[in-house]
Structure formats: structure tokens, C-alpha cells
Amino acid sequence: MADVMHGSTFGRVEKLIWRAVWRSLQLSSKLKRSQVKGV
């Protein structure tokens, strides 16, 4: 049971981290595009 609980919680944390990374990547790409357009 402990292993299953740990696995589920780890999966949730991993999803949250992956979402945060994906958002940061999208934001960085948007910033780069805006900078290129500005120049």
C-alpha cells in the first residue's frame, strides 16, 4: 500500500513539474518571438 501511495503522489508531483516546465518553455518561446518582432 505504501508503495502504491508513494507512486501516485510522485506521479502527481511529476505532472505538476512537467506542466510548469511546459509553461515556462511556451513563455520563453513567446518572449523570443516578441523580441525578434521588436528588432
C-alpha positions in Angstrom: 0.0 0.0 0.0 2.8 2.4 0.9 4.5 1.9 -2.4 1.2 2.5 -4.3 0.6 5.7 -2.3 4.1 6.9 -3.0 3.8 6.1 -6.7 0.5 8.0 -7.0 1.8 11.1 -5.2 5.1 11.0 -7.2 3.0 10.9 -10.4 1.0 13.9 -9.3 4.2 15.9 -8.5 5.8 14.8 -11.7 2.7 16.1 -13.7 2.8 19.4 -11.9 6.5 19.9 -12.6 6.1 18.9 -16.2 3.2 21.4 -16.6 5.4 24.1 -15.0 8.3 23.3 -17.4 6.0 23.3 -20.4 4.5 26.7 -19.4 8.0 28.2 -19.0 9.0 26.8 -22.4 6.0 28.4 -24.0 6.6 31.7 -22.3 10.3 31.7 -23.3 9.3 31.0 -27.0 6.8 33.8 -26.9 9.3 36.2 -25.4 11.8 35.2 -28.1 9.2 35.8 -30.9 8.3 39.2 -29.5 11.9 40.2 -29.2 12.6 39.2 -32.8 9.5 41.1 -34.0 10.6 44.1 -32.0 14.0 44.1 -33.5 
